[in-house]
Amino acid sequence: MISMRRIAHLDMDAFYASVELLYYPELIGKVVVIGGRNIDKPRQLSDGSWHYARLGDYVGRGVVTTASYEARALGVFSAMGLMKAAQYAPDAYLLPANFNAYRHYSRLFKQAVARISDRIENRGIDEIYIDLSHLDQDSAQLASLLQQAVFNATGLTCSIGISPNKLLSKIASDLHKPNGVCILDESDVSRVIWPLEVSKVNGIGPKSQRKLADLDIHTVGDIAAADPAVLQQHFGLSYAQWLKEAAQGIDSRPVVLSSEPKSISRERTFSRDLHVGRDRNELSRMLQAICEQLEQDLRHKGYRAQTIGIKLRFDDFSILTRDITVDAPVVAAAELIHYARQNLRRTQIRHRKLRLIGVRAAKLMAEADCEAMDSQPVQLALGDFL
């Protein structure tokens, strides 16, 4: 029996890049990359034309925040180092991120959706789940209404997946990007979902993908056909059960109408144990990369943090944590690094070996609530690891 639930996943198309193209429409259809630090803003020349920074000229440790679909076709994706991305698209136009604009357009599209259904689960700056179960129109009509409402409010396109649950809708919204609609029910799972790579299922991360590949499991259909005992042996009972249910398109999670994260964290496990003293430079680079990723996570979700913590796992698998609460909430990577290092200085670990390091942002405050607290960014030197 087919479920009566109708859940939509709405995902804005290349959101940051699309917002930038509203300001610089002459770049529509071009290879555009957003991200990095200290990027020159576009400037208008005396002849009326515009000058833009180019990706191939970038030097630094910045990462890609997002890229246009034209850039993605060349192999440039979010979280990739900009200098690596330049190897794929040296002539790409490079723009600095404008998070104030992204938050503005995020509010606009969510307000537009709420006029059709206010049963919304906020999943970040550019995606939401919407419960449509109570509405009379059919799914195709609702998808069209939602896309038109978003476009009218923002001038931007979105892709929508509609199905009986969040798992299938999340997958569906990605199948016909950009400006696509995909409507599924349980009867479509074997035909549409099973041929997909396992990476298309939200919740199967890179580590699980590698373990599945080692078992010669590459598609969702392979998971559906796998021996449950083999999955349990390699993944444990709980995750193995979830894998089998996901492969069948089963997901009973409700749309959560208020979803505020308590904390956001990033961590890295090393390929070899690193000595705090001898490998200080490598650890320092990793700490910087973690904090840059954490800044992107915070900005993506629209938060700043008042508590910054660290997590260390040593070669004997023991774990140490420290945290510090600051007066003014922070979001910039330089500030996150500064307070992470303050935590590290409170430890006695110079002669120990590490397997993992992580940074956690907690006591989160919505960006909109921080506007009154804004001041000039603190200029903090990166310094040494300890």
Contacts in CASP RR format, 6 or more apart in sequence:
PFRMAT RR
TARGET T0000
AUTHOR 0000-0000-0000
METHOD contacts of the structure
MODEL  1
MISMRRIAHLDMDAFYASVELLYYPELIGKVVVIGGRNIDKPRQLSDGSW
HYARLGDYVGRGVVTTASYEARALGVFSAMGLMKAAQYAPDAYLLPANFN
AYRHYSRLFKQAVARISDRIENRGIDEIYIDLSHLDQDSAQLASLLQQAV
FNATGLTCSIGISPNKLLSKIASDLHKPNGVCILDESDVSRVIWPLEVSK
VNGIGPKSQRKLADLDIHTVGDIAAADPAVLQQHFGLSYAQWLKEAAQGI
DSRPVVLSSEPKSISRERTFSRDLHVGRDRNELSRMLQAICEQLEQDLRH
KGYRAQTIGIKLRFDDFSILTRDITVDAPVVAAAELIHYARQNLRRTQIR
HRKLRLIGVRAAKLMAEADCEAMDSQPVQLALGDFL
2 164 0 8 1.000
2 185 0 8 1.000
2 186 0 8 1.000
2 187 0 8 1.000
3 164 0 8 1.000
3 165 0 8 1.000
3 185 0 8 1.000
3 186 0 8 1.000
4 133 0 8 1.000
4 164 0 8 1.000
5 131 0 8 1.000
5 133 0 8 1.000
5 164 0 8 1.000
5 165 0 8 1.000
6 131 0 8 1.000
6 132 0 8 1.000
6 133 0 8 1.000
6 135 0 8 1.000
6 139 0 8 1.000
6 142 0 8 1.000
6 162 0 8 1.000
6 163 0 8 1.000
6 164 0 8 1.000
7 129 0 8 1.000
7 130 0 8 1.000
7 131 0 8 1.000
7 132 0 8 1.000
7 133 0 8 1.000
7 162 0 8 1.000
7 163 0 8 1.000
7 164 0 8 1.000
7 165 0 8 1.000
7 166 0 8 1.000
7 169 0 8 1.000
7 255 0 8 1.000
8 129 0 8 1.000
8 130 0 8 1.000
8 132 0 8 1.000
8 142 0 8 1.000
8 143 0 8 1.000
8 146 0 8 1.000
8 160 0 8 1.000
8 161 0 8 1.000
8 162 0 8 1.000
8 169 0 8 1.000
9 127 0 8 1.000
9 128 0 8 1.000
9 129 0 8 1.000
9 130 0 8 1.000
9 160 0 8 1.000
9 161 0 8 1.000
9 162 0 8 1.000
9 166 0 8 1.000
9 169 0 8 1.000
9 170 0 8 1.000
9 172 0 8 1.000
9 173 0 8 1.000
10 113 0 8 1.000
10 127 0 8 1.000
10 128 0 8 1.000
10 129 0 8 1.000
10 130 0 8 1.000
10 146 0 8 1.000
10 150 0 8 1.000
10 158 0 8 1.000
10 159 0 8 1.000
10 160 0 8 1.000
10 161 0 8 1.000
10 173 0 8 1.000
11 126 0 8 1.000
11 127 0 8 1.000
11 158 0 8 1.000
11 159 0 8 1.000
11 160 0 8 1.000
11 173 0 8 1.000
11 174 0 8 1.000
11 177 0 8 1.000
12 18 0 8 1.000
12 109 0 8 1.000
12 126 0 8 1.000
12 127 0 8 1.000
12 150 0 8 1.000
12 156 0 8 1.000
12 157 0 8 1.000
12 158 0 8 1.000
13 69 0 8 1.000
13 156 0 8 1.000
13 157 0 8 1.000
13 158 0 8 1.000
13 159 0 8 1.000
13 177 0 8 1.000
13 178 0 8 1.000
13 179 0 8 1.000
14 66 0 8 1.000
14 67 0 8 1.000
14 68 0 8 1.000
14 69 0 8 1.000
14 72 0 8 1.000
14 178 0 8 1.000
15 66 0 8 1.000
15 102 0 8 1.000
15 105 0 8 1.000
15 106 0 8 1.000
15 125 0 8 1.000
15 126 0 8 1.000
15 156 0 8 1.000
16 34 0 8 1.000
16 65 0 8 1.000
16 66 0 8 1.000
16 97 0 8 1.000
16 102 0 8 1.000
16 126 0 8 1.000
17 32 0 8 1.000
17 34 0 8 1.000
17 66 0 8 1.000
17 67 0 8 1.000
17 68 0 8 1.000
17 71 0 8 1.000
18 156 0 8 1.000
18 157 0 8 1.000
19 98 0 8 1.000
19 101 0 8 1.000
19 102 0 8 1.000
19 105 0 8 1.000
19 156 0 8 1.000
20 27 0 8 1.000
20 32 0 8 1.000
20 34 0 8 1.000
20 95 0 8 1.000
20 98 0 8 1.000
20 101 0 8 1.000
21 27 0 8 1.000
21 28 0 8 1.000
21 32 0 8 1.000
21 68 0 8 1.000
22 105 0 8 1.000
22 155 0 8 1.000
22 156 0 8 1.000
23 98 0 8 1.000
23 101 0 8 1.000
24 42 0 8 1.000
24 50 0 8 1.000
24 52 0 8 1.000
24 95 0 8 1.000
26 50 0 8 1.000
27 52 0 8 1.000
27 68 0 8 1.000
27 93 0 8 1.000
29 68 0 8 1.000
29 70 0 8 1.000
30 68 0 8 1.000
30 70 0 8 1.000
30 92 0 8 1.000
30 93 0 8 1.000
31 68 0 8 1.000
31 70 0 8 1.000
31 71 0 8 1.000
31 74 0 8 1.000
31 76 0 8 1.000
31 89 0 8 1.000
31 91 0 8 1.000
31 92 0 8 1.000
31 93 0 8 1.000
32 67 0 8 1.000
32 68 0 8 1.000
32 70 0 8 1.000
32 71 0 8 1.000
32 92 0 8 1.000
32 93 0 8 1.000
32 95 0 8 1.000
33 55 0 8 1.000
33 64 0 8 1.000
33 67 0 8 1.000
33 68 0 8 1.000
33 71 0 8 1.000
33 76 0 8 1.000
33 82 0 8 1.000
33 85 0 8 1.000
33 89 0 8 1.000
33 92 0 8 1.000
33 93 0 8 1.000
33 94 0 8 1.000
33 95 0 8 1.000
34 64 0 8 1.000
34 65 0 8 1.000
34 66 0 8 1.000
34 67 0 8 1.000
34 94 0 8 1.000
34 95 0 8 1.000
34 96 0 8 1.000
34 97 0 8 1.000
35 62 0 8 1.000
35 63 0 8 1.000
35 64 0 8 1.000
35 65 0 8 1.000
35 66 0 8 1.000
35 82 0 8 1.000
35 94 0 8 1.000
35 95 0 8 1.000
35 96 0 8 1.000
35 97 0 8 1.000
36 58 0 8 1.000
36 60 0 8 1.000
36 62 0 8 1.000
36 63 0 8 1.000
36 64 0 8 1.000
36 65 0 8 1.000
36 82 0 8 1.000
36 94 0 8 1.000
36 96 0 8 1.000
36 97 0 8 1.000
37 60 0 8 1.000
37 62 0 8 1.000
39 53 0 8 1.000
39 58 0 8 1.000
39 94 0 8 1.000
39 95 0 8 1.000
39 96 0 8 1.000
40 53 0 8 1.000
40 96 0 8 1.000
41 96 0 8 1.000
42 50 0 8 1.000
42 51 0 8 1.000
42 52 0 8 1.000
42 53 0 8 1.000
42 95 0 8 1.000
43 50 0 8 1.000
43 51 0 8 1.000
44 50 0 8 1.000
44 51 0 8 1.000
45 51 0 8 1.000
52 93 0 8 1.000
52 94 0 8 1.000
52 95 0 8 1.000
53 93 0 8 1.000
53 94 0 8 1.000
53 95 0 8 1.000
54 90 0 8 1.000
54 91 0 8 1.000
54 92 0 8 1.000
54 93 0 8 1.000
54 94 0 8 1.000
55 82 0 8 1.000
55 85 0 8 1.000
55 86 0 8 1.000
55 89 0 8 1.000
55 90 0 8 1.000
55 91 0 8 1.000
55 92 0 8 1.000
55 93 0 8 1.000
55 94 0 8 1.000
56 86 0 8 1.000
56 90 0 8 1.000
56 91 0 8 1.000
56 92 0 8 1.000
56 94 0 8 1.000
57 94 0 8 1.000
58 82 0 8 1.000
58 83 0 8 1.000
58 86 0 8 1.000
58 94 0 8 1.000
59 83 0 8 1.000
60 82 0 8 1.000
60 83 0 8 1.000
61 81 0 8 1.000
61 288 0 8 1.000
61 289 0 8 1.000
61 292 0 8 1.000
62 81 0 8 1.000
62 82 0 8 1.000
62 83 0 8 1.000
62 292 0 8 1.000
63 79 0 8 1.000
63 80 0 8 1.000
63 81 0 8 1.000
63 82 0 8 1.000
63 292 0 8 1.000
63 293 0 8 1.000
63 296 0 8 1.000
64 76 0 8 1.000
64 77 0 8 1.000
64 78 0 8 1.000
64 79 0 8 1.000
64 80 0 8 1.000
64 81 0 8 1.000
64 82 0 8 1.000
64 85 0 8 1.000
65 78 0 8 1.000
65 97 0 8 1.000
65 296 0 8 1.000
66 78 0 8 1.000
67 76 0 8 1.000
67 77 0 8 1.000
67 78 0 8 1.000
67 85 0 8 1.000
67 92 0 8 1.000
69 177 0 8 1.000
69 178 0 8 1.000
71 85 0 8 1.000
71 89 0 8 1.000
71 92 0 8 1.000
74 88 0 8 1.000
74 89 0 8 1.000
74 92 0 8 1.000
75 88 0 8 1.000
75 89 0 8 1.000
76 85 0 8 1.000
76 88 0 8 1.000
76 89 0 8 1.000
76 92 0 8 1.000
79 293 0 8 1.000
79 296 0 8 1.000
82 94 0 8 1.000
85 92 0 8 1.000
86 92 0 8 1.000
97 299 0 8 1.000
99 299 0 8 1.000
99 302 0 8 1.000
99 367 0 8 1.000
102 125 0 8 1.000
102 126 0 8 1.000
103 125 0 8 1.000
103 302 0 8 1.000
103 367 0 8 1.000
103 368 0 8 1.000
105 154 0 8 1.000
105 156 0 8 1.000
106 124 0 8 1.000
106 125 0 8 1.000
106 126 0 8 1.000
108 153 0 8 1.000
108 154 0 8 1.000
109 150 0 8 1.000
109 153 0 8 1.000
109 154 0 8 1.000
109 156 0 8 1.000
109 158 0 8 1.000
110 120 0 8 1.000
110 122 0 8 1.000
110 128 0 8 1.000
111 153 0 8 1.000
112 149 0 8 1.000
112 150 0 8 1.000
112 152 0 8 1.000
112 153 0 8 1.000
112 154 0 8 1.000
113 120 0 8 1.000
113 128 0 8 1.000
113 130 0 8 1.000
113 146 0 8 1.000
113 149 0 8 1.000
113 150 0 8 1.000
114 120 0 8 1.000
115 149 0 8 1.000
116 130 0 8 1.000
116 135 0 8 1.000
116 142 0 8 1.000
116 145 0 8 1.000
116 146 0 8 1.000
116 149 0 8 1.000
117 130 0 8 1.000
117 131 0 8 1.000
117 132 0 8 1.000
117 134 0 8 1.000
117 135 0 8 1.000
119 130 0 8 1.000
119 131 0 8 1.000
119 132 0 8 1.000
119 134 0 8 1.000
119 255 0 8 1.000
119 257 0 8 1.000
120 128 0 8 1.000
120 129 0 8 1.000
120 130 0 8 1.000
120 131 0 8 1.000
120 255 0 8 1.000
120 257 0 8 1.000
121 128 0 8 1.000
121 129 0 8 1.000
121 130 0 8 1.000
121 255 0 8 1.000
121 256 0 8 1.000
121 257 0 8 1.000
121 259 0 8 1.000
122 128 0 8 1.000
122 259 0 8 1.000
123 129 0 8 1.000
123 259 0 8 1.000
124 300 0 8 1.000
124 301 0 8 1.000
124 302 0 8 1.000
125 299 0 8 1.000
125 300 0 8 1.000
125 301 0 8 1.000
125 302 0 8 1.000
126 300 0 8 1.000
129 166 0 8 1.000
129 169 0 8 1.000
129 255 0 8 1.000
130 146 0 8 1.000
130 255 0 8 1.000
131 255 0 8 1.000
132 139 0 8 1.000
132 142 0 8 1.000
132 162 0 8 1.000
135 142 0 8 1.000
137 145 0 8 1.000
139 162 0 8 1.000
139 183 0 8 1.000
140 181 0 8 1.000
140 183 0 8 1.000
142 162 0 8 1.000
143 160 0 8 1.000
143 161 0 8 1.000
143 162 0 8 1.000
143 181 0 8 1.000
143 183 0 8 1.000
144 181 0 8 1.000
146 158 0 8 1.000
146 160 0 8 1.000
147 157 0 8 1.000
147 158 0 8 1.000
147 160 0 8 1.000
147 179 0 8 1.000
147 180 0 8 1.000
147 181 0 8 1.000
150 156 0 8 1.000
150 157 0 8 1.000
150 158 0 8 1.000
151 157 0 8 1.000
151 158 0 8 1.000
157 178 0 8 1.000
157 179 0 8 1.000
158 179 0 8 1.000
159 173 0 8 1.000
159 174 0 8 1.000
159 176 0 8 1.000
159 177 0 8 1.000
159 178 0 8 1.000
159 179 0 8 1.000
159 180 0 8 1.000
159 181 0 8 1.000
159 182 0 8 1.000
160 173 0 8 1.000
160 180 0 8 1.000
160 181 0 8 1.000
160 182 0 8 1.000
161 169 0 8 1.000
161 170 0 8 1.000
161 172 0 8 1.000
161 173 0 8 1.000
161 175 0 8 1.000
161 181 0 8 1.000
161 182 0 8 1.000
161 183 0 8 1.000
161 184 0 8 1.000
162 169 0 8 1.000
162 172 0 8 1.000
162 181 0 8 1.000
162 182 0 8 1.000
162 183 0 8 1.000
162 184 0 8 1.000
163 169 0 8 1.000
163 172 0 8 1.000
163 183 0 8 1.000
163 184 0 8 1.000
163 185 0 8 1.000
164 185 0 8 1.000
164 186 0 8 1.000
165 249 0 8 1.000
165 250 0 8 1.000
165 251 0 8 1.000
165 252 0 8 1.000
165 253 0 8 1.000
166 251 0 8 1.000
166 253 0 8 1.000
166 255 0 8 1.000
167 201 0 8 1.000
167 202 0 8 1.000
167 246 0 8 1.000
167 249 0 8 1.000
167 250 0 8 1.000
167 251 0 8 1.000
167 253 0 8 1.000
168 184 0 8 1.000
168 189 0 8 1.000
168 193 0 8 1.000
168 249 0 8 1.000
168 251 0 8 1.000
169 184 0 8 1.000
170 202 0 8 1.000
171 193 0 8 1.000
171 196 0 8 1.000
171 200 0 8 1.000
171 201 0 8 1.000
171 202 0 8 1.000
172 182 0 8 1.000
172 183 0 8 1.000
172 184 0 8 1.000
173 182 0 8 1.000
174 200 0 8 1.000
175 182 0 8 1.000
175 192 0 8 1.000
176 182 0 8 1.000
184 192 0 8 1.000
184 193 0 8 1.000
186 249 0 8 1.000
189 248 0 8 1.000
189 249 0 8 1.000
190 221 0 8 1.000
190 224 0 8 1.000
193 220 0 8 1.000
193 221 0 8 1.000
193 247 0 8 1.000
193 249 0 8 1.000
194 219 0 8 1.000
194 220 0 8 1.000
194 221 0 8 1.000
194 224 0 8 1.000
194 247 0 8 1.000
195 219 0 8 1.000
195 220 0 8 1.000
195 221 0 8 1.000
196 219 0 8 1.000
196 220 0 8 1.000
197 218 0 8 1.000
197 219 0 8 1.000
197 220 0 8 1.000
198 204 0 8 1.000
198 208 0 8 1.000
198 209 0 8 1.000
198 212 0 8 1.000
198 217 0 8 1.000
198 218 0 8 1.000
198 219 0 8 1.000
198 220 0 8 1.000
198 222 0 8 1.000
198 223 0 8 1.000
199 205 0 8 1.000
199 209 0 8 1.000
200 220 0 8 1.000
201 220 0 8 1.000
201 246 0 8 1.000
201 247 0 8 1.000
203 246 0 8 1.000
204 212 0 8 1.000
204 243 0 8 1.000
204 246 0 8 1.000
208 235 0 8 1.000
208 239 0 8 1.000
211 234 0 8 1.000
211 235 0 8 1.000
212 218 0 8 1.000
212 222 0 8 1.000
212 223 0 8 1.000
215 226 0 8 1.000
215 230 0 8 1.000
215 234 0 8 1.000
216 222 0 8 1.000
217 223 0 8 1.000
217 226 0 8 1.000
220 246 0 8 1.000
220 247 0 8 1.000
221 247 0 8 1.000
223 231 0 8 1.000
223 243 0 8 1.000
223 244 0 8 1.000
223 246 0 8 1.000
223 247 0 8 1.000
224 244 0 8 1.000
224 247 0 8 1.000
224 248 0 8 1.000
226 243 0 8 1.000
226 244 0 8 1.000
228 240 0 8 1.000
228 241 0 8 1.000
228 244 0 8 1.000
231 240 0 8 1.000
231 243 0 8 1.000
231 244 0 8 1.000
232 240 0 8 1.000
234 240 0 8 1.000
235 243 0 8 1.000
245 251 0 8 1.000
260 364 0 8 1.000
261 301 0 8 1.000
261 303 0 8 1.000
261 364 0 8 1.000
262 362 0 8 1.000
262 364 0 8 1.000
263 360 0 8 1.000
263 361 0 8 1.000
263 362 0 8 1.000
263 364 0 8 1.000
264 294 0 8 1.000
264 297 0 8 1.000
264 298 0 8 1.000
264 301 0 8 1.000
264 303 0 8 1.000
264 305 0 8 1.000
264 360 0 8 1.000
264 361 0 8 1.000
264 364 0 8 1.000
265 294 0 8 1.000
265 311 0 8 1.000
265 358 0 8 1.000
265 359 0 8 1.000
265 360 0 8 1.000
265 361 0 8 1.000
266 290 0 8 1.000
266 291 0 8 1.000
266 293 0 8 1.000
266 294 0 8 1.000
266 297 0 8 1.000
266 358 0 8 1.000
266 359 0 8 1.000
267 290 0 8 1.000
267 311 0 8 1.000
267 356 0 8 1.000
267 357 0 8 1.000
267 358 0 8 1.000
267 359 0 8 1.000
268 286 0 8 1.000
268 289 0 8 1.000
268 290 0 8 1.000
268 356 0 8 1.000
268 357 0 8 1.000
268 358 0 8 1.000
269 313 0 8 1.000
269 355 0 8 1.000
269 356 0 8 1.000
270 286 0 8 1.000
270 354 0 8 1.000
270 355 0 8 1.000
270 356 0 8 1.000
273 315 0 8 1.000
273 353 0 8 1.000
273 354 0 8 1.000
273 355 0 8 1.000
274 282 0 8 1.000
274 283 0 8 1.000
274 353 0 8 1.000
274 354 0 8 1.000
275 351 0 8 1.000
275 352 0 8 1.000
275 353 0 8 1.000
275 354 0 8 1.000
276 283 0 8 1.000
276 349 0 8 1.000
276 350 0 8 1.000
276 351 0 8 1.000
276 352 0 8 1.000
276 353 0 8 1.000
276 354 0 8 1.000
276 385 0 8 1.000
276 386 0 8 1.000
277 350 0 8 1.000
277 351 0 8 1.000
277 386 0 8 1.000
280 384 0 8 1.000
280 385 0 8 1.000
280 386 0 8 1.000
281 385 0 8 1.000
283 354 0 8 1.000
283 357 0 8 1.000
283 385 0 8 1.000
284 382 0 8 1.000
284 383 0 8 1.000
284 384 0 8 1.000
284 385 0 8 1.000
286 357 0 8 1.000
287 337 0 8 1.000
287 340 0 8 1.000
287 341 0 8 1.000
287 357 0 8 1.000
287 359 0 8 1.000
287 385 0 8 1.000
288 333 0 8 1.000
288 337 0 8 1.000
288 382 0 8 1.000
290 357 0 8 1.000
290 358 0 8 1.000
290 359 0 8 1.000
291 333 0 8 1.000
291 334 0 8 1.000
291 336 0 8 1.000
291 337 0 8 1.000
291 340 0 8 1.000
291 359 0 8 1.000
292 333 0 8 1.000
294 333 0 8 1.000
294 336 0 8 1.000
294 359 0 8 1.000
294 361 0 8 1.000
295 331 0 8 1.000
295 332 0 8 1.000
295 333 0 8 1.000
295 336 0 8 1.000
297 361 0 8 1.000
298 304 0 8 1.000
298 305 0 8 1.000
298 331 0 8 1.000
298 361 0 8 1.000
298 364 0 8 1.000
299 331 0 8 1.000
302 366 0 8 1.000
302 367 0 8 1.000
303 331 0 8 1.000
303 361 0 8 1.000
303 364 0 8 1.000
303 365 0 8 1.000
303 366 0 8 1.000
303 367 0 8 1.000
304 329 0 8 1.000
304 330 0 8 1.000
304 331 0 8 1.000
304 364 0 8 1.000
304 365 0 8 1.000
304 367 0 8 1.000
304 370 0 8 1.000
305 329 0 8 1.000
305 330 0 8 1.000
305 331 0 8 1.000
305 336 0 8 1.000
305 361 0 8 1.000
305 362 0 8 1.000
305 363 0 8 1.000
305 364 0 8 1.000
305 365 0 8 1.000
306 325 0 8 1.000
306 326 0 8 1.000
306 327 0 8 1.000
306 328 0 8 1.000
306 329 0 8 1.000
306 330 0 8 1.000
306 362 0 8 1.000
306 363 0 8 1.000
306 364 0 8 1.000
306 365 0 8 1.000
307 323 0 8 1.000
307 324 0 8 1.000
307 325 0 8 1.000
307 326 0 8 1.000
307 360 0 8 1.000
307 361 0 8 1.000
307 362 0 8 1.000
307 363 0 8 1.000
308 323 0 8 1.000
308 324 0 8 1.000
308 326 0 8 1.000
308 330 0 8 1.000
308 336 0 8 1.000
308 339 0 8 1.000
308 340 0 8 1.000
308 343 0 8 1.000
308 359 0 8 1.000
308 360 0 8 1.000
308 361 0 8 1.000
308 362 0 8 1.000
309 321 0 8 1.000
309 322 0 8 1.000
309 323 0 8 1.000
309 324 0 8 1.000
309 339 0 8 1.000
309 340 0 8 1.000
309 343 0 8 1.000
309 359 0 8 1.000
309 360 0 8 1.000
309 361 0 8 1.000
309 362 0 8 1.000
310 321 0 8 1.000
310 322 0 8 1.000
310 323 0 8 1.000
310 340 0 8 1.000
310 343 0 8 1.000
310 344 0 8 1.000
310 357 0 8 1.000
310 358 0 8 1.000
310 359 0 8 1.000
310 360 0 8 1.000
311 319 0 8 1.000
311 320 0 8 1.000
311 321 0 8 1.000
311 356 0 8 1.000
311 357 0 8 1.000
311 358 0 8 1.000
311 359 0 8 1.000
311 360 0 8 1.000
312 319 0 8 1.000
312 320 0 8 1.000
312 321 0 8 1.000
312 347 0 8 1.000
312 349 0 8 1.000
312 354 0 8 1.000
312 356 0 8 1.000
312 357 0 8 1.000
312 358 0 8 1.000
313 319 0 8 1.000
313 354 0 8 1.000
313 355 0 8 1.000
313 356 0 8 1.000
313 357 0 8 1.000
314 320 0 8 1.000
314 349 0 8 1.000
314 352 0 8 1.000
314 353 0 8 1.000
314 354 0 8 1.000
314 355 0 8 1.000
315 352 0 8 1.000
315 353 0 8 1.000
315 354 0 8 1.000
315 355 0 8 1.000
317 355 0 8 1.000
320 347 0 8 1.000
320 349 0 8 1.000
322 343 0 8 1.000
322 344 0 8 1.000
322 346 0 8 1.000
322 347 0 8 1.000
323 343 0 8 1.000
323 360 0 8 1.000
323 362 0 8 1.000
324 339 0 8 1.000
324 342 0 8 1.000
324 343 0 8 1.000
325 363 0 8 1.000
326 339 0 8 1.000
328 373 0 8 1.000
328 375 0 8 1.000
329 363 0 8 1.000
329 364 0 8 1.000
329 365 0 8 1.000
329 370 0 8 1.000
329 373 0 8 1.000
330 336 0 8 1.000
330 339 0 8 1.000
331 367 0 8 1.000
332 377 0 8 1.000
334 377 0 8 1.000
334 378 0 8 1.000
334 379 0 8 1.000
334 380 0 8 1.000
334 382 0 8 1.000
335 377 0 8 1.000
335 378 0 8 1.000
335 380 0 8 1.000
336 359 0 8 1.000
336 361 0 8 1.000
337 380 0 8 1.000
337 382 0 8 1.000
338 378 0 8 1.000
338 380 0 8 1.000
340 359 0 8 1.000
341 383 0 8 1.000
341 385 0 8 1.000
341 386 0 8 1.000
344 385 0 8 1.000
344 386 0 8 1.000
345 386 0 8 1.000
349 386 0 8 1.000
350 386 0 8 1.000
END
